[in-house]
Amino acid sequence: MTFTQPRPIDERDVLMPFDCGVEDLNQWLAERSLRAHRRGSARTYVVLGDDGLLAGYLALAATGIGRQRGPFHRDMPDPVPAVLLARLAVATGAQGRGLGRALVEHAWRTCRAVSEQIGVRGLVVDATDENATRFYRSCDFVPIATGEPTLARILTG
Ligand SMILES: CC(C)(COP(=O)(O)OP(=O)(O)OC[C@H]1O[C@@H](n2cnc3c(N)ncnc32)[C@H](O)[C@@H]1OP(=O)(O)O)[C@@H](O)C(=O)NCCC(=O)NCCS
């Protein structure tokens, strides 16, 4: 199975059925992704499989992390600006083929590109459970502090 490159969602995309195994993420895609994209509260990027069906998506938004929550210098603004990986999901039939990791890398490249225009300290994600934490750790995210469900990939410099 091959996948397209991630691209911004648009009105022609068929968002249902999509099943990643987590109902909240299926529902968000079907009911909220396009409106959020249009309004600018979260930008969604989709990937299609070679069957033309939606195989995965991610959503990015701006966020701020309380300075005392992480290893941030006192000179940093509070909250510290960052890019939030707000949603990430791969359809069950496409899982285990590297697409989840490829979507994370797309988010990271986008974060790096944004950081050249706007001050952001890195890419953060709120891991919903142990599995998600393991997945993100395998993608080079680290918890911002011991016991924190928020993980980050911090930009250097
Ligand atoms: C988590 C998810 C995005 C991973 O996507 P995927 O395409 O199956 O993942 P990949 O094939 O890119 O795998 C990347 C690595 O993560 C590991 N991994 C995949 N799913 C995992 C999971 N649920 N828990 C822990 N590790 C996982 C893989 O073993 C792989 O490691 P490796 O490269 O060392 O073999 C996908 O399973 C999914 O959408 N799950 C339901 C939605 C969800 O839980 N989203 C919350 C964010 S994780």
The ligand as a MOL file (V3000), in Angstrom:
LIG
                    3D

  0  0  0     0  0            999 V3000
M  V30 BEGIN CTAB
M  V30 COUNTS 48 50 0 0 0
M  V30 BEGIN ATOM
M  V30 1 C -0.9850 5.4450 16.9890 0
M  V30 2 C -1.1070 5.4590 15.4620 0
M  V30 3 C -1.2140 6.8860 14.9530 0
M  V30 4 C 0.1670 4.8100 14.8830 0
M  V30 5 O 0.0800 4.8090 13.4690 0
M  V30 6 P 0.7350 3.6600 12.6060 0
M  V30 7 O 0.7140 4.0670 11.1880 0
M  V30 8 O 0.1170 2.3670 12.9600 0
M  V30 9 O 2.2270 3.6930 13.1930 0
M  V30 10 P 3.5790 3.3580 12.4380 0
M  V30 11 O 3.3470 2.2000 11.5210 0
M  V30 12 O 4.1350 4.6030 11.8350 0
M  V30 13 O 4.4720 2.9100 13.6500 0
M  V30 14 C 5.4370 3.7630 14.2170 0
M  V30 15 C 6.0220 3.1270 15.4500 0
M  V30 16 O 5.1100 3.2210 16.5270 0
M  V30 17 C 4.8100 1.9470 17.0520 0
M  V30 18 N 3.3730 1.9440 17.3490 0
M  V30 19 C 2.3870 1.9640 16.4540 0
M  V30 20 N 1.2020 1.9900 17.0820 0
M  V30 21 C 1.4560 1.9900 18.4070 0
M  V30 22 C 0.6490 2.0070 19.5620 0
M  V30 23 N -0.6700 2.0140 19.5190 0
M  V30 24 N 1.2780 1.9760 20.7530 0
M  V30 25 C 2.6170 1.9560 20.8350 0
M  V30 26 N 3.4300 1.9500 19.7750 0
M  V30 27 C 2.8550 1.9660 18.5760 0
M  V30 28 C 5.1810 0.9700 15.9600 0
M  V30 29 O 5.5640 -0.2810 16.4970 0
M  V30 30 C 6.3200 1.6610 15.2630 0
M  V30 31 O 7.5420 1.4280 15.8920 0
M  V30 32 P 8.7910 0.8730 15.0110 0
M  V30 33 O 8.9640 1.8360 13.8730 0
M  V30 34 O 9.9160 0.8600 15.9760 0
M  V30 35 O 8.3450 -0.4760 14.5430 0
M  V30 36 C -2.3000 4.6030 14.9820 0
M  V30 37 O -2.1760 3.3070 15.5050 0
M  V30 38 C -3.6530 5.1810 15.3760 0
M  V30 39 O -4.1940 6.0140 14.6600 0
M  V30 40 N -4.2140 4.7080 16.5200 0
M  V30 41 C -5.5190 5.1270 16.9390 0
M  V30 42 C -5.5640 6.6040 17.1770 0
M  V30 43 C -4.7230 7.0540 18.3220 0
M  V30 44 O -4.5310 6.3710 19.3120 0
M  V30 45 N -4.2550 8.3100 18.1830 0
M  V30 46 C -3.6310 8.9850 19.2980 0
M  V30 47 C -2.2650 9.3710 18.9620 0
M  V30 48 S -1.1220 8.0530 19.2050 0
M  V30 END ATOM
M  V30 BEGIN BOND
M  V30 1 1 1 2
M  V30 2 1 2 3
M  V30 3 1 2 4
M  V30 4 1 2 36
M  V30 5 1 4 5
M  V30 6 1 5 6
M  V30 7 2 6 7
M  V30 8 1 6 8
M  V30 9 1 6 9
M  V30 10 1 9 10
M  V30 11 2 10 11
M  V30 12 1 10 12
M  V30 13 1 10 13
M  V30 14 1 13 14
M  V30 15 1 14 15
M  V30 16 1 15 16
M  V30 17 1 15 30
M  V30 18 1 16 17
M  V30 19 1 17 18
M  V30 20 1 17 28
M  V30 21 1 18 19
M  V30 22 1 18 27
M  V30 23 2 19 20
M  V30 24 1 20 21
M  V30 25 1 21 22
M  V30 26 2 21 27
M  V30 27 1 22 23
M  V30 28 2 22 24
M  V30 29 1 24 25
M  V30 30 2 25 26
M  V30 31 1 26 27
M  V30 32 1 28 29
M  V30 33 1 28 30
M  V30 34 1 30 31
M  V30 35 1 31 32
M  V30 36 2 32 33
M  V30 37 1 32 34
M  V30 38 1 32 35
M  V30 39 1 36 37
M  V30 40 1 36 38
M  V30 41 2 38 39
M  V30 42 1 38 40
M  V30 43 1 40 41
M  V30 44 1 41 42
M  V30 45 1 42 43
M  V30 46 2 43 44
M  V30 47 1 43 45
M  V30 48 1 45 46
M  V30 49 1 46 47
M  V30 50 1 47 48
M  V30 END BOND
M  V30 END CTAB
M  END
